[in-house]
Amino acid sequence: MAGKKTTTVMPGTPEERIIRTDYSELMQKNYIDYAMSVIVSRALPDVRDGLKPVQRRILFDMLQLGIRYDQPYRKCARIVGDTMGKYHPHGDSSIYEALVVMAQDFKKGQILVDGHGNFGSIEGDGAAAHRYTEARLSRIAQEVFLADLDKDVVDYLPNFDETEKEPEVLPVRIPNILLNGAEGIAVGMATSIPTHNLREIVEAVKAYIKNNDITTAELMTYIKGPDFPTGGIVANAADLPAIYESGAGRIRIRGRVEIEKMKGGKEALVITEIPYTMIGAGIGKFLNDVANLAESRATQDIADISNQSSKEGIRIVIELKKGADPEKLLNLLYKKTKLEDTFGVNMLAVYDGRPETMSLKRIIEAHVDFQFEVCNRKYTNLLAKEQEKCEIQEGLIKACDVIDLIIEILRGSKDQAMAKACLTKGDVKGIRFKTEKSRRAAAKLCFTDKQASAILDMRLAKLIGLEIKALMEAHEQTLKNITTYEDILNNYDSMARVVTADLDATAKAFGRDRRTSLENAAEVVIEAPVLKEETMGLLVDRFGYFKTIDETAFDKNAEAVASDFTYGFKILNTDRVGVFTSRGRLHMIKVTHIKCGKLRDKGVPLDNLCKYNSEEERIIQVMPVSVITTSELFFATALGLVKRTDGAELQSANKTIAAIKLDDQDDLIFVGGCDDMEFAVLQTRDGFFIRFLQAEASLLKKTAKGVRGITLTGDDRVEQAYLLGMGTEYNAVYKDKTVSINRLKLAKRAGKGTRTRG
């Protein structure tokens, strides 16, 4: 739309102003504004506190509500409602979801919300509604994330309706973006940062403070790698330096598996820790994948699988058959299931108001700069308060030395203003003194305004000897504080010691041992066993159940196969079975994935072998894929369309492909090989038959619909199609009447055909 103009009329003046705007420029500007709003205000964390806006607002609101870690729990509905009404007007569900995640210890390195009630499980169970659950701040959130907010250490911004103030960022004392990681999808970008160990983070930050020129590789002597709350194993530790240097990459993570001995000489694989990416529905999918490996005969070593996980931890037991090789099966699980998975790292965060992909050193550098800024503001404010306190204390001490004169001034003054003027300016006008000496002494007074106010507010009890002594001691402490704060503000090393002390205290109070191991394990390569080529018999019954039987049994029961099964043919065990359905799909299944048994055994439904949906499609034809891909195929649909397609077109490694394009109201009703066939016959529901040369059906691609085979009238539809060779005698039955379809008049494709009345 570039170059297209829009006209905006701006009323309000006698001569209206007309602004001409290019659509492309207007859309570009507005889209960029929208994208940046989503990036900064919703989706990405701030590198300084590692929090998204919704998380920051929840924690701040809980602090404002007084829901501290040492106070009773409060209903989450109250927290959600208050946060939405004051700070985050984007719906209660997004707020509650963020609150729940901050309370789940299997997702966060350190929980920031102490939840009480059902907050979901590692196996994917959702949290209860917010009207049932309760929460309060965790201790680390209160002491490490929200401390010092009362000391004006961060800027405050107006909320969405400018009725409240909220902090721009929380004064978090540790790099939370590393501690708890982050996940978020913005416009055109996404962040994915793994969790890390608190003690390691603290040591790395201390090392950077001592040496700002430290390299990422040197920092990694402290931060070894990710430390996921679910434990597990990082299998490509050698790739971590490059990932932390660039801020992006892929981490291979594995579950922790132990081999246990069982009764009868059997062994079992016991999974005690899962990959971080398996949290939630991934556990159920893993169990299904393992069961499918056994059912599809990808392995015959599995005897049983059970999920024995509880509150004590993960325990998934895979029982092996006697004599099975546990290491071989473990490698298969790594390759074919999510027991080994990939965690994509993209350390993207908002830095200085814009998104940036940051290295490990860059994140720590940004955090330390922020901490020094917070400390500078904190001790600047504390110094100002101590200096004000010192001024007042000096005034009170000085007042105690001339307390008799001050009492005389107070008794001789008509009002407080007169007394204050005398104390600050030596103005004795209008004040009655007992002696001229007192008047001359009063005229020399020069207390500051704050000192005078403190003197006037002083209670008589402060004149007791012990109180005066306490005042002197407090003044000495104030002077020490002023010296300390000035040293911190004027000396980098002193401020560094303060920041380091806070880090050490945090690590001591909340640190824990590393859970995730770091290894360099080679990627698993599964060598497919050499399959001895054998001929099998494939059987499909009228219910769509598939099975294979031995070739000898197939030959011996030829009559039963012909009478009891819809499809029955021989096929190599190295081949695949192709199943055409009414929706024009071709499902291809390895013969080895189909259960092998006896003639009368129950087969496996097609739904269990591929993505077949019995509710919206039905089986039209079953053929070996080797036959399909080496033949020319004839297709016919219910709306009378026909086409020929080279079977090589359908050669694919995919399990399901589209063999023909169909309209919504159309269905595929016939597929057959036409290499040795001369004629095609279509039969409709109303009894119309048409016979034409199958070569008249155009040779088209698999993505084509086809050409007209018969012209239908009304709501008539094609029900049957046949392919006939030259001289073939073939009869069809229509409403109990036998029709010799090979003797039908030869017509041209797309005609109306000949009607046969039953």
Disulfide bonds with the S-S distance in Angstrom:
none
